[in-house]
Amino acid sequence: MKRRVAYDVAPLGEEFFALLVCAIFFLAGIVVGTFSARSLDEVGTLALRASMSVYIDQIIAGTAGSPSFWSVLWANGRTPLLVLFLGFSLLGAPVLPVVAGVRGFYLSFSIAAFIRAFGIGGWPLAFALFGVGALITVPCFFLLASQAFRASTHLGRGALTAGKIQVGMLYGRAYWTRTGLCAVLIVVAVLVELYVAPILVVVASSFL
C-alpha cells in the first residue's frame, strides 16, 4: 500500500515541477514580448493601426472573410501537437520550456502591440481578438506540457542510466485522458474564435 501511495504522489510532484518550469519561461516570454512591442517605432505602429482598423471595420460590417475551420484548428492545434510529440522524445525536457517561452512571447506581443497602436481603450478589442481563445488553449498547453515534460525526463533518465522504462506507467490512462480532454477543448476554442470572437469584436469596438 505504501509503495502504491508513493507511486501516485511522485508523478504529481514531478508534474508540478514541470508546470513551474514552463510557467517561468512562459512569464519570461510575456515580459520579453511586452517590451518588444514597446520598441515599435511610429511608422510600424501607424501601419499596424491602419491594417487592424480595416480588419475590424470589415468584421463589424460583416464583410471580413471568415477563415476555414481547418485553418483555425491548425493555428490552435500545432503547438499542442508539438508538445505531444516532445513527450515521446528525449528533447522534450530541454525544448518544452523554450516552447512555453515562445508561446508567451507571441501572445503578449500581439496584445501589447495592439494596445500600443490603439491606446489603453484597445484592451477589450485586444482581448476579443487574441485573448478569448487563449483562455482555453493556454491551460491546455500547460496541462499537456507538464505531463510531456515528466515523460521526457523519465525517458532521458532511463537512457542515461540504462534503466528499464515502463511505458505503461509513463503513458497510462490518465495521460491519454488529459490529451483527449485537451483535444476537445481545442476544438471548442476553434468554435469560439469562429463564432463568438467576431461578436465580441463588434461589442468591444464601442470602447475605442
Buried (B, 14 or more C-beta within 10 A) or exposed (E): EEEEEEEEEEBEEBBEBBBEBBBBBBBBBBEBBBEBBEEBEEEBBEEBBEEBBEEBEEBBEEEBEEEEEEEBBEBBBEBBEBBBEBBBBBEBBEBBBEBBBBBBBBBBBBBBBBBBBBEEEBBBBBBBBBBBBBEBBBEBBBBBBBBBBBBBBBBBEBEEEEEEEEEEEBBEEEBEEBBEEBBEBBBBBBBBBBEBBBEBBBEBBEEE
